[in-house]
């Protein structure tokens, strides 16, 4: 599992001439990094007398960001495993009509499974982006830039993960699934984009004010 390896090892694997880890896994890692920045900002806020008015909300963000970080780190590996199933299906024989049908069915099933991890990344990215905006507003002022970084990385994770959902939808013959999934992704991307815009604007306002 990549989560148990060094960052150097993971990046070498990602940069090598091999299919995984690819964009979906990398997007999950970006999300985990975003979560860690929100979690750190929240941890540095809890217990400060000047921030005690927001204490209860910030404690909740510590827990939420930690849960998102762990889930996204798991998705770093889950995305790799999901692609492996797609690759295996592509390698199935296709010499006869029966083999072609079996291969097509296996590919459909594998691609439906493969779009699940990046879609989950998008959902977690939205949670982190919302947390980042709250932390820009109410978190420790000394870490406002870290909350800003969290929002920026959350958007990178969300948009990057969407590419990986779309590439699977492209090859699936299921218009209802595509329509439903794209509607959800539109909403998630809109949420994350708006949060990032707010967080960046407020961060720069603080830094230059």
N, CA, C and O of each residue as an XYZ file, in Angstrom:
836
protein
N       0.838     -1.192      0.000
C       0.000      0.000      0.000
C       0.877      1.247      0.000
O       1.846      1.342      0.753
N       0.521      2.199     -0.857
C       1.331      3.400     -0.964
C       1.299      4.241      0.306
O       2.271      4.931      0.614
N       0.206      4.193      1.038
C       0.116      5.003      2.249
C       1.154      4.582      3.284
O       1.459      5.344      4.201
N       1.695      3.385      3.144
C       2.709      2.904      4.081
C       4.126      3.112      3.566
O       5.096      2.773      4.243
N       4.241      3.672      2.363
C       5.555      3.921      1.760
C       5.943      5.385      1.951
O       5.144      6.198      2.415
N       7.185      5.704      1.586
C       7.640      7.083      1.701
C       7.045      7.935      0.578
O       6.622      7.416     -0.455
N       7.020      9.233      0.798
C       6.559     10.153     -0.241
C       7.453     10.037     -1.470
O       6.971     10.075     -2.603
N       8.753      9.896     -1.241
C       9.690      9.779     -2.362
C       9.358      8.555     -3.216
O       9.365      8.633     -4.445
N       9.072      7.438     -2.573
C       8.731      6.220     -3.304
C       7.461      6.423     -4.120
O       7.400      6.046     -5.290
N       6.454      7.016     -3.502
C       5.183      7.229     -4.192
C       5.378      8.117     -5.422
O       4.857      7.812     -6.495
N       6.115      9.198     -5.271
C       6.306     10.116     -6.393
C       7.137      9.484     -7.504
O       6.907      9.763     -8.681
N       8.082      8.652     -7.151
C       8.842      7.934     -8.175
C       7.927      6.992     -8.951
O       8.026      6.888    -10.173
N       7.043      6.312     -8.240
C       6.095      5.415     -8.895
C       5.144      6.197     -9.802
O       4.827      5.769    -10.912
N       4.699      7.352     -9.302
C       3.763      8.164    -10.074
C       4.405      8.738    -11.339
O       3.724      8.946    -12.344
N       5.700      8.991    -11.288
C       6.377      9.607    -12.437
C       6.932      8.580    -13.419
O       7.408      8.941    -14.495
N       6.870      7.305    -13.050
C       7.441      6.251    -13.894
C       6.531      5.931    -15.082
O       5.377      6.356    -15.136
N       7.073      5.184    -16.016
C       6.305      4.772    -17.194
C       5.457      3.552    -16.833
O       5.746      2.420    -17.221
N       4.401      3.835    -16.076
C       3.472      2.808    -15.628
C       2.127      3.475    -15.381
O       2.084      4.672    -15.097
N       1.036      2.739    -15.482
C      -0.288      3.371    -15.414
C      -0.704      3.870    -14.035
O      -1.515      4.790    -13.934
N      -0.164      3.282    -12.978
C      -0.547      3.698    -11.630
C       0.696      3.880    -10.764
O       1.723      3.241    -10.990
N       0.588      4.762     -9.768
C      -0.543      5.634     -9.447
C      -0.677      6.761    -10.459
O       0.318      7.331    -10.907
N      -1.919      7.076    -10.814
C      -2.173      8.114    -11.801
C      -2.959      9.269    -11.216
O      -2.903      9.537    -10.016
N      -3.699      9.954    -12.091
C      -4.364     11.181    -11.694
C      -5.391     11.030    -10.594
O      -5.554     11.932     -9.773
N      -6.088      9.904    -10.562
C      -7.079      9.705     -9.509
C      -6.442      9.576     -8.144
O      -6.903     10.170     -7.169
N      -5.379      8.794     -8.084
C      -4.659      8.612     -6.829
C      -4.001      9.918     -6.385
O      -4.029     10.269     -5.206
N      -3.412     10.625     -7.339
C      -2.773     11.899     -7.031
C      -3.802     12.907     -6.507
O      -3.517     13.666     -5.581
N      -4.984     12.907     -7.098
C      -6.043     13.808     -6.633
C      -6.446     13.479     -5.201
O      -6.707     14.380     -4.404
N      -6.498     12.196     -4.877
C      -6.798     11.795     -3.501
C      -5.714     12.285     -2.549
O      -6.008     12.723     -1.437
N      -4.464     12.209     -2.988
C      -3.367     12.705     -2.153
C      -3.484     14.215     -1.948
O      -3.263     14.713     -0.845
N      -3.828     14.936     -3.005
C      -4.027     16.380     -2.867
C      -5.125     16.670     -1.845
O      -5.014     17.605     -1.053
N      -6.186     15.859     -1.870
C      -7.251     16.022     -0.898
C      -6.789     15.749      0.522
O      -7.162     16.465      1.452
N      -5.968     14.701      0.689
C      -5.440     14.385      2.017
C      -4.562     15.513      2.533
O      -4.597     15.836      3.721
N      -3.774     16.115      1.645
C      -2.943     17.252      2.034
C      -3.814     18.444      2.426
O      -3.522     19.147      3.393
N      -4.885     18.661      1.664
C      -5.818     19.738      2.007
C      -6.404     19.512      3.396
O      -6.489     20.439      4.202
N      -6.809     18.272      3.668
C      -7.382     17.944      4.969
C      -6.376     18.174      6.086
O      -6.739     18.657      7.158
N      -5.120     17.833      5.845
C      -4.106     17.993      6.890
C      -3.898     19.461      7.240
O      -3.634     19.785      8.398
N      -4.012     20.349      6.261
C      -3.838     21.772      6.532
C      -5.018     22.339      7.320
O      -4.832     23.180      8.199
N      -6.218     21.886      7.011
C      -7.368     22.317      7.815
C      -7.272     21.751      9.227
O      -7.567     22.439     10.204
N      -6.858     20.497      9.324
C      -6.738     19.859     10.642
C      -5.695     20.570     11.490
O      -5.918     20.811     12.676
N      -4.556     20.907     10.890
C      -3.505     21.604     11.629
C      -3.995     22.967     12.093
O      -3.783     23.340     13.247
N      -4.644     23.710     11.215
C      -5.156     25.027     11.580
C      -6.140     24.924     12.736
O      -6.105     25.730     13.665
N      -7.013     23.935     12.674
C      -7.988     23.734     13.747
C      -7.302     23.360     15.052
O      -7.679     23.849     16.117
N      -6.299     22.497     14.974
C      -5.580     22.092     16.187
C      -4.881     23.267     16.855
O      -4.812     23.335     18.082
N      -4.362     24.191     16.052
C      -3.691     25.364     16.599
C      -4.680     26.420     17.094
O      -4.287     27.408     17.715
N      -5.954     26.205     16.815
C      -6.982     27.151     17.250
C      -7.604     26.714     18.568
O      -7.891     27.543     19.433
N      -7.808     25.419     18.717
C      -8.418     24.874     19.936
C      -7.553     25.207     21.154
O      -6.335     25.030     21.136
N      -8.211     25.695     22.215
C      -7.511     25.966     23.459
C      -6.971     27.377     23.598
O      -6.484     27.745     24.667
N      -7.046     28.176     22.536
C      -6.578     29.555     22.618
C      -7.683     30.438     23.204
O      -8.824     30.397     22.744
N      -7.347     31.218     24.198
C      -8.344     32.044     24.874
C      -9.017     33.016     23.914
O     -10.227     33.231     23.982
N      -8.233     33.597     23.026
C      -8.790     34.584     22.112
C      -9.729     33.960     21.071
O     -10.501     34.667     20.423
N      -9.657     32.633     20.915
C     -10.503     31.949     19.945
C     -11.597     31.107     20.605
O     -12.235     30.285     19.947
N     -11.811     31.317     21.911
C     -12.715     30.418     22.634
C     -14.170     30.554     22.180
O     -14.962     29.638     22.399
N     -14.533     31.660     21.562
C     -15.911     31.814     21.079
C     -16.251     30.789     20.011
O     -17.406     30.388     19.868
N     -15.250     30.371     19.271
C     -15.462     29.392     18.196
C     -14.992     27.998     18.593
O     -14.904     27.108     17.748
N     -14.691     27.808     19.863
C     -14.079     26.560     20.343
C     -14.854     25.310     19.936
O     -14.268     24.358     19.422
N     -16.157     25.306     20.161
C     -16.949     24.104     19.877
C     -16.949     23.781     18.388
O     -16.786     22.624     18.002
N     -17.129     24.792     17.557
C     -17.120     24.570     16.107
C     -15.760     24.074     15.628
O     -15.675     23.180     14.787
N     -14.705     24.661     16.169
C     -13.359     24.281     15.733
C     -13.022     22.861     16.168
O     -12.373     22.126     15.424
N     -13.452     22.467     17.354
C     -13.224     21.078     17.780
C     -13.889     20.104     16.817
O     -13.338     19.047     16.508
N     -15.069     20.468     16.348
C     -15.735     19.621     15.367
C     -14.956     19.536     14.068
O     -14.950     18.494     13.413
N     -14.299     20.624     13.691
C     -13.506     20.630     12.463
C     -12.240     19.787     12.605
O     -11.780     19.188     11.633
N     -11.678     19.739     13.808
C     -10.516     18.869     14.043
C     -10.884     17.428     13.714
O     -10.157     16.730     13.007
N     -12.028     16.997     14.242
C     -12.473     15.621     14.012
C     -12.822     15.395     12.552
O     -12.427     14.386     11.968
N     -13.567     16.336     11.949
C     -13.985     16.154     10.569
C     -12.792     16.121      9.621
O     -12.722     15.268      8.737
N     -11.863     17.038      9.803
C     -10.695     17.070      8.926
C      -9.862     15.802      9.075
O      -9.325     15.290      8.093
N      -9.756     15.299     10.297
C      -9.013     14.062     10.517
C      -9.666     12.877      9.828
O      -8.986     12.034      9.245
N     -10.988     12.819      9.900
C     -11.717     11.736      9.220
C     -11.524     11.820      7.710
O     -11.323     10.804      7.044
N     -11.586     13.024      7.182
C     -11.396     13.205      5.742
C      -9.971     12.836      5.331
O      -9.764     12.205      4.294
N      -9.009     13.224      6.129
C      -7.604     12.908      5.816
C      -7.390     11.402      5.730
O      -6.756     10.909      4.797
N      -7.921     10.677      6.706
C      -7.748      9.223      6.706
C      -8.460      8.579      5.516
O      -7.914      7.683      4.873
N      -9.672      9.033      5.227
C     -10.427      8.472      4.115
C      -9.744      8.750      2.782
O      -9.679      7.873      1.921
N      -9.236      9.961      2.610
C      -8.576     10.320      1.359
C      -7.262      9.577      1.190
O      -6.882      9.217      0.077
N      -6.576      9.351      2.292
C      -5.338      8.581      2.212
C      -5.633      7.144      1.784
O      -4.863      6.542      1.036
N      -6.736      6.607      2.255
C      -7.156      5.265      1.821
C      -7.498      5.269      0.338
O      -7.227      4.300     -0.371
N      -8.094      6.364     -0.130
C      -8.474      6.460     -1.536
C      -7.269      6.572     -2.462
O      -7.382      6.280     -3.653
N      -6.135      6.983     -1.944
C      -4.892      6.974     -2.727
C      -4.637      5.564     -3.250
O      -4.251      5.387     -4.406
N      -4.852      4.565     -2.401
C      -4.639      3.170     -2.786
C      -5.861      2.561     -3.466
O      -5.721      1.739     -4.372
N      -7.047      2.955     -3.040
C      -8.250      2.384     -3.643
C      -8.358      2.725     -5.121
O      -8.826      1.913     -5.919
N      -7.926      3.923     -5.484
C      -7.974      4.301     -6.894
C      -7.034      3.431     -7.721
O      -7.370      3.031     -8.835
N      -5.868      3.145     -7.180
C      -4.905      2.280     -7.873
C      -5.503      0.890     -8.073
O      -5.403      0.320     -9.160
N      -6.124      0.346     -7.031
C      -6.723     -0.989     -7.125
C      -7.859     -1.015     -8.141
O      -8.012     -1.988     -8.881
N      -8.655      0.053     -8.179
C      -9.778      0.110     -9.114
C      -9.288      0.119    -10.554
O      -9.879     -0.529    -11.418
N      -8.216      0.847    -10.815
C      -7.675      0.859    -12.176
C      -7.138     -0.517    -12.548
O      -7.216     -0.926    -13.706
N      -6.599     -1.223    -11.573
C      -6.079     -2.560    -11.844
C      -7.148     -3.484    -12.390
O      -6.878     -4.309    -13.263
N      -8.369     -3.348    -11.876
C      -9.477     -4.179    -12.362
C      -9.833     -3.821    -13.804
O     -10.169     -4.704    -14.594
N      -9.762     -2.535    -14.153
C     -10.023     -2.105    -15.524
C      -8.959     -2.659    -16.454
O      -9.270     -3.167    -17.531
N      -7.717     -2.561    -16.043
C      -6.605     -3.054    -16.848
C      -6.719     -4.559    -17.079
O      -6.428     -5.059    -18.166
N      -7.146     -5.266    -16.042
C      -7.324     -6.717    -16.154
C      -8.438     -7.048    -17.146
O      -8.323     -7.994    -17.925
N      -9.514     -6.262    -17.111
C     -10.625     -6.500    -18.038
C     -10.194     -6.244    -19.479
O     -10.593     -6.974    -20.386
N      -9.386     -5.213    -19.693
C      -8.888     -4.928    -21.043
C      -8.035     -6.080    -21.577
O      -7.957     -6.292    -22.787
N      -7.400     -6.818    -20.674
C      -6.525     -7.915    -21.079
C      -7.252     -9.220    -21.360
O      -6.621    -10.205    -21.744
N      -8.557     -9.244    -21.178
C      -9.320    -10.473    -21.417
C      -9.355    -10.801    -22.913
O      -9.303     -9.897    -23.748
N      -9.441    -12.080    -23.250
C      -9.459    -12.477    -24.670
C     -10.705    -11.970    -25.385
O     -11.754    -11.787    -24.768
N     -10.584    -11.746    -26.677
C     -11.716    -11.247    -27.461
C     -11.740    -11.885    -28.850
O     -12.066    -11.239    -29.846
N     -11.385    -13.173    -28.887
C     -11.331    -13.878    -30.161
C     -12.667    -14.357    -30.662
O     -12.858    -14.509    -31.869
N     -13.605    -14.599    -29.751
C     -14.936    -15.087    -30.144
C     -16.000    -14.093    -29.684
O     -15.726    -13.197    -28.885
N     -17.206    -14.264    -30.196
C     -18.303    -13.397    -29.787
C     -18.577    -13.523    -28.286
O     -18.862    -12.537    -27.606
N     -18.485    -14.761    -27.786
C     -18.710    -14.979    -26.361
C     -17.647    -14.282    -25.525
O     -17.950    -13.678    -24.496
N     -16.400    -14.371    -25.976
C     -15.313    -13.704    -25.255
C     -15.462    -12.182    -25.304
O     -15.206    -11.491    -24.319
N     -15.876    -11.679    -26.453
C     -16.088    -10.232    -26.574
C     -17.185     -9.751    -25.629
O     -17.054     -8.701    -24.999
N     -18.251    -10.513    -25.535
C     -19.359    -10.144    -24.661
C     -18.929    -10.172    -23.195
O     -19.275     -9.288    -22.411
N     -18.167    -11.207    -22.846
C     -17.686    -11.315    -21.466
C     -16.725    -10.175    -21.138
O     -16.743     -9.623    -20.038
N     -15.896     -9.841    -22.108
C     -14.930     -8.744    -21.912
C     -15.664     -7.411    -21.741
O     -15.320     -6.612    -20.870
N     -16.669     -7.184    -22.575
C     -17.436     -5.944    -22.488
C     -18.140     -5.815    -21.144
O     -18.167     -4.740    -20.545
N     -18.710     -6.925    -20.678
C     -19.396     -6.927    -19.386
C     -18.410     -6.655    -18.253
O     -18.702     -5.890    -17.333
N     -17.247     -7.285    -18.329
C     -16.226     -7.079    -17.300
C     -15.735     -5.635    -17.297
O     -15.507     -5.052    -16.237
N     -15.573     -5.061    -18.495
C     -15.135     -3.672    -18.598
C     -16.170     -2.720    -18.011
O     -15.822     -1.792    -17.281
N     -17.428     -2.944    -18.326
C     -18.488     -2.087    -17.783
C     -18.489     -2.121    -16.258
O     -18.577     -1.088    -15.595
N     -18.390     -3.329    -15.723
C     -18.394     -3.484    -14.273
C     -17.172     -2.820    -13.644
O     -17.281     -2.141    -12.623
N     -16.005     -3.023    -14.263
C     -14.772     -2.452    -13.718
C     -14.789     -0.926    -13.787
O     -14.329     -0.257    -12.862
N     -15.316     -0.378    -14.876
C     -15.344      1.076    -15.019
C     -16.330      1.723    -14.066
O     -16.077      2.815    -13.558
N     -17.442      1.068    -13.818
C     -18.390      1.579    -12.832
C     -17.734      1.595    -11.454
O     -17.916      2.539    -10.685
N     -16.981      0.562    -11.152
C     -16.277      0.506     -9.874
C     -15.166      1.543     -9.820
O     -14.900      2.122     -8.766
N     -14.515      1.779    -10.963
C     -13.370      2.685    -11.000
C     -13.776      4.144    -10.838
O     -12.958      4.957    -10.408
N     -15.011      4.498    -11.167
C     -15.414      5.894    -10.995
C     -15.788      6.216     -9.550
O     -15.900      7.384     -9.178
N     -15.981      5.176     -8.738
C     -16.387      5.397     -7.350
C     -15.318      6.098     -6.510
O     -15.644      7.061     -5.816
N     -14.036      5.649     -6.542
C     -13.038      6.324     -5.714
C     -12.873      7.816     -6.020
O     -12.888      8.618     -5.086
N     -12.717      8.227     -7.289
C     -12.574      9.665     -7.522
C     -13.833     10.459     -7.179
O     -13.739     11.625     -6.795
N     -15.003      9.845     -7.312
C     -16.229     10.543     -6.914
C     -16.232     10.765     -5.404
O     -16.669     11.812     -4.925
N     -15.749      9.789     -4.668
C     -15.627      9.956     -3.217
C     -14.618     11.043     -2.881
O     -14.821     11.812     -1.942
N     -13.531     11.110     -3.644
C     -12.548     12.175     -3.437
C     -13.226     13.537     -3.559
O     -12.975     14.435     -2.755
N     -14.078     13.686     -4.557
C     -14.786     14.954     -4.758
C     -15.671     15.278     -3.558
O     -15.741     16.431     -3.132
N     -16.334     14.287     -3.023
C     -17.217     14.522     -1.872
C     -16.417     14.960     -0.650
O     -16.814     15.881      0.065
N     -15.301     14.302     -0.421
C     -14.460     14.701      0.710
C     -13.840     16.074      0.480
O     -13.685     16.853      1.420
N     -13.487     16.368     -0.758
C     -12.912     17.674     -1.071
C     -13.904     18.789     -0.742
O     -13.506     19.849     -0.260
N     -15.177     18.558     -0.995
C     -16.191     19.562     -0.672
C     -16.280     19.784      0.835
O     -16.434     20.918      1.288
N     -16.184     18.726      1.597
C     -16.211     18.863      3.053
C     -15.009     19.665      3.548
O     -15.138     20.523      4.421
N     -13.865     19.380      2.992
C     -12.653     20.090      3.400
C     -12.702     21.552      2.977
O     -12.286     22.431      3.733
N     -13.202     21.816      1.787
C     -13.288     23.200      1.319
C     -14.188     24.027      2.231
O     -13.875     25.175      2.547
N     -15.302     23.441      2.650
C     -16.190     24.160      3.571
C     -15.503     24.404      4.909
O     -15.642     25.477      5.498
N     -14.767     23.416      5.384
C     -14.040     23.582      6.641
C     -12.980     24.672      6.514
O     -12.779     25.460      7.439
N     -12.312     24.715      5.379
C     -11.245     25.699      5.172
C     -11.781     27.120      5.250
O     -11.136     27.996      5.827
N     -12.962     27.357      4.670
C     -13.556     28.696      4.729
C     -13.859     29.085      6.180
O     -13.596     30.217      6.586
N     -14.399     28.169      6.943
C     -14.680     28.449      8.351
C     -13.407     28.768      9.114
O     -13.391     29.638      9.986
N     -12.336     28.051      8.775
C     -11.073     28.267      9.475
C     -10.410     29.581      9.068
O      -9.741     30.221      9.880
N     -10.595     29.978      7.821
C     -10.119     31.296      7.405
C     -10.846     32.375      8.204
O     -10.246     33.379      8.588
N     -12.141     32.164      8.454
C     -12.948     33.136      9.191
C     -12.684     33.111     10.692
O     -12.571     34.159     11.329
N     -12.586     31.902     11.254
C     -12.608     31.773     12.704
C     -11.365     31.121     13.292
O     -11.231     31.059     14.514
N     -10.465     30.640     12.468
C      -9.291     29.947     12.972
C      -8.204     30.882     13.460
O      -8.305     32.102     13.331
N      -7.177     30.298     14.014
C      -5.991     31.017     14.473
C      -5.440     31.871     13.332
O      -5.095     31.349     12.272
N      -5.358     33.182     13.551
C      -4.908     34.096     12.498
C      -3.493     33.793     12.031
O      -3.135     34.099     10.894
N      -2.689     33.198     12.897
C      -1.316     32.873     12.521
C      -1.250     31.756     11.480
O      -0.209     31.540     10.859
N      -2.362     31.050     11.292
C      -2.391     29.947     10.345
C      -3.402     30.168      9.232
O      -3.838     29.213      8.589
N      -3.774     31.412      9.003
C      -4.778     31.682      7.973
C      -4.294     31.254      6.596
O      -5.090     30.815      5.766
N      -2.995     31.379      6.348
C      -2.486     30.968      5.033
C      -2.560     29.456      4.867
O      -2.735     28.973      3.748
N      -2.433     28.705      5.943
C      -2.550     27.244      5.858
C      -3.984     26.841      5.546
O      -4.220     25.886      4.806
N      -4.941     27.572      6.115
C      -6.341     27.323      5.775
C      -6.587     27.667      4.306
O      -7.347     26.983      3.620
N      -5.936     28.734      3.829
C      -6.047     29.087      2.418
C      -5.477     28.011      1.520
O      -6.062     27.676      0.490
N      -4.334     27.469      1.910
C      -3.722     26.368      1.152
C      -4.671     25.172      1.113
O      -4.791     24.500      0.089
N      -5.341     24.915      2.226
C      -6.293     23.802      2.281
C      -7.393     23.971      1.237
O      -7.757     23.018      0.549
N      -7.914     25.181      1.124
C      -8.975     25.429      0.152
C      -8.485     25.263     -1.276
O      -9.184     24.696     -2.115
N      -7.283     25.755     -1.552
C      -6.726     25.647     -2.912
C      -6.490     24.180     -3.281
O      -6.806     23.755     -4.392
N      -5.941     23.420     -2.353
C      -5.690     22.004     -2.620
C      -6.990     21.207     -2.726
O      -7.073     20.247     -3.492
N      -7.983     21.600     -1.970
C      -9.279     20.920     -2.063
C      -9.866     21.081     -3.456
O     -10.444     20.141     -4.003
N      -9.719     22.274     -4.034
C     -10.222     22.469     -5.391
C      -9.421     21.634     -6.387
O      -9.995     21.042     -7.300
N      -8.103     21.582     -6.217
C      -7.274     20.761     -7.107
C      -7.703     19.299     -7.029
O      -7.798     18.615     -8.048
N      -7.960     18.830     -5.814
C      -8.396     17.438     -5.625
C      -9.730     17.191     -6.311
O      -9.912     16.171     -6.977
N     -10.661     18.121     -6.149
C     -12.003     17.957     -6.708
C     -11.978     17.964     -8.233
O     -12.560     17.085     -8.869
N     -11.312     18.947     -8.819
C     -11.269     19.050    -10.274
C     -10.472     17.894    -10.885
O     -10.856     17.350    -11.921
N      -9.379     17.527    -10.248
C      -8.586     16.406    -10.751
C      -9.350     15.103    -10.692
O      -9.290     14.297    -11.620
N     -10.074     14.892     -9.594
C     -10.858     13.669     -9.455
C     -11.965     13.617    -10.501
O     -12.307     12.544    -10.999
N     -12.525     14.781    -10.833
C     -13.605     14.791    -11.827
C     -13.120     14.265    -13.178
O     -13.844     13.535    -13.854
N     -11.905     14.628    -13.571
C     -11.353     14.090    -14.820
C     -11.449     12.568    -14.826
O     -11.789     11.954    -15.838
N     -11.145     11.976    -13.679
C     -11.075     10.519    -13.602
C     -12.450      9.860    -13.534
O     -12.606      8.698    -13.908
N     -13.433     10.597    -13.060
C     -14.803     10.097    -13.153
C     -15.268     10.176    -14.607
O     -15.852      9.232    -15.139
N     -14.996     11.319    -15.237
C     -15.447     11.537    -16.614
C     -14.860     10.517    -17.592
O     -15.555     10.073    -18.506
N     -13.602     10.145    -17.414
C     -12.978      9.218    -18.364
C     -13.642      7.846    -18.289
O     -13.686      7.119    -19.281
N     -14.156      7.496    -17.117
C     -14.885      6.231    -16.991
C     -16.295      6.352    -17.566
O     -16.785      5.438    -18.229
N     -16.939      7.487    -17.306
C     -18.283      7.692    -17.862
C     -18.262      7.692    -19.380
O     -19.217      7.257    -20.024
N     -17.175      8.181    -19.945
C     -17.050      8.281    -21.400
C     -17.218      6.928    -22.086
O     -17.750      6.845    -23.193
N     -16.765      5.883    -21.426
C     -16.781      4.558    -22.046
C     -17.927      3.676    -21.552
O     -18.037      2.516    -21.949
N     -18.770      4.221    -20.697
C     -19.906      3.459    -20.198
C     -21.161      3.760    -21.020
O     -21.388      4.905    -21.410
N     -21.958      2.754    -21.276
C     -23.201      2.926    -22.018
C     -24.369      2.976    -21.037
O     -25.269      2.137    -21.074
N     -24.335      3.968    -20.170
C     -25.372      4.098    -19.156
C     -25.698      5.580    -18.993
O     -25.161      6.235    -18.099
N     -26.572      6.114    -19.845
C     -26.860      7.548    -19.808
C     -27.474      8.019    -18.496
O     -27.241      9.154    -18.081
N     -28.249      7.171    -17.843
C     -28.856      7.567    -16.570
C     -27.785      7.749    -15.497
O     -27.821      8.711    -14.731
N     -26.839      6.821    -15.450
C     -25.743      6.930    -14.498
C     -24.910      8.179    -14.790
O     -24.533      8.910    -13.875
N     -24.628      8.414    -16.063
C     -23.830      9.574    -16.452
C     -24.527     10.874    -16.058
O     -23.892     11.785    -15.526
N     -25.810     10.960    -16.315
C     -26.571     12.173    -16.007
C     -26.608     12.422    -14.499
O     -26.394     13.546    -14.045
N     -26.877     11.381    -13.736
C     -26.952     11.511    -12.284
C     -25.588     11.881    -11.697
O     -25.489     12.742    -10.822
N     -24.551     11.225    -12.187
C     -23.207     11.479    -11.658
C     -22.733     12.885    -12.004
O     -22.147     13.567    -11.162
N     -22.979     13.319    -13.220
C     -22.542     14.666    -13.629
C     -23.295     15.752    -12.861
O     -22.727     16.800    -12.553
N     -24.552     15.511    -12.556
C     -25.317     16.484    -11.768
C     -24.698     16.641    -10.378
O     -24.557     17.752     -9.868
N     -24.337     15.516     -9.781
C     -23.693     15.581     -8.465
C     -22.336     16.271     -8.566
O     -21.991     17.091     -7.716
N     -21.566     15.941     -9.605
C     -20.239     16.542     -9.744
C     -20.327     18.043     -9.979
O     -19.503     18.801     -9.468
N     -21.317     18.474    -10.747
C     -21.498     19.910    -10.964
C     -21.697     20.636     -9.636
O     -21.116     21.694     -9.399
N     -22.520     20.056     -8.784
C     -22.794     20.673     -7.487
C     -21.555     20.673     -6.594
O     -21.257     21.669     -5.934
N     -20.841     19.558     -6.577
C     -19.627     19.477     -5.760
C     -18.577     20.477     -6.229
O     -17.970     21.170     -5.412
N     -18.363     20.555     -7.530
C     -17.371     21.490     -8.063
C     -17.773     22.930     -7.787
O     -16.922     23.766     -7.482
N     -19.046     23.221     -7.890
C     -19.523     24.573     -7.615
C     -19.276     24.934     -6.147
O     -18.819     26.035     -5.840
N     -19.579     24.009     -5.257
C     -19.354     24.247     -3.836
C     -17.881     24.499     -3.549
O     -17.529     25.462     -2.869
N     -17.027     23.632     -4.068
C     -15.593     23.749     -3.806
C     -15.038     25.035     -4.412
O     -14.229     25.720     -3.786
N     -15.466     25.359     -5.613
C     -14.975     26.572     -6.273
C     -15.362     27.819     -5.480
O     -14.545     28.720     -5.289
N     -16.596     27.862     -5.028
C     -17.049     29.016     -4.256
C     -16.288     29.129     -2.933
O     -15.922     30.225     -2.510
N     -16.058     28.000     -2.297
C     -15.297     28.010     -1.041
C     -13.869     28.470     -1.270
O     -13.341     29.270     -0.498
N     -13.249     27.977     -2.312
C     -11.875     28.391     -2.610
C     -11.816     29.884     -2.896
O     -10.914     30.574     -2.420
N     -12.771     30.387     -3.669
C     -12.781     31.820     -3.978
C     -12.910     32.656     -2.708
O     -12.208     33.653     -2.544
N     -13.807     32.249     -1.810
C     -13.978     32.970     -0.554
C     -12.721     32.908      0.295
O     -12.273     33.919      0.836
N     -12.157     31.714      0.407
C     -10.983     31.529      1.258
C      -9.788     32.333      0.745
O      -9.086     32.976      1.524
N      -9.564     32.292     -0.554
C      -8.433     33.017     -1.134
C      -8.629     34.520     -0.974
O      -7.700     35.232     -0.592
N      -9.834     35.003     -1.266
C     -10.124     36.433     -1.138
C      -9.904     36.918      0.289
O      -9.279     37.956      0.510
N     -10.416     36.171      1.246
C     -10.297     36.575      2.644
C      -8.860     36.450      3.148
O      -8.411     37.254      3.966
N      -8.152     35.453      2.665
C      -6.755     35.295      3.073
C      -5.921     36.468      2.581
O      -5.138     37.038      3.340
N      -6.085     36.825      1.322
C      -5.327     37.953      0.772
C      -5.743     39.262      1.456
O      -4.901     40.131      1.681
N      -7.015     39.408      1.783
C      -7.475     40.614      2.454
C      -6.794     40.764      3.818
O      -6.420     41.865      4.221
N      -6.642     39.651      4.510
C      -5.957     39.678      5.801
C      -4.466     40.001      5.619
O      -3.898     40.797      6.368
N      -3.849     39.376      4.620
C      -2.412     39.571      4.432
C      -2.056     40.985      3.966
O      -0.985     41.497      4.293
N      -2.934     41.599      3.221
C      -2.625     42.917      2.662
C      -3.340     44.060      3.369
O      -3.143     45.227      3.029
N      -4.177     43.720      4.361
C      -4.946     44.736      5.033
C      -4.170     45.490      6.105
O      -4.719     46.384      6.750
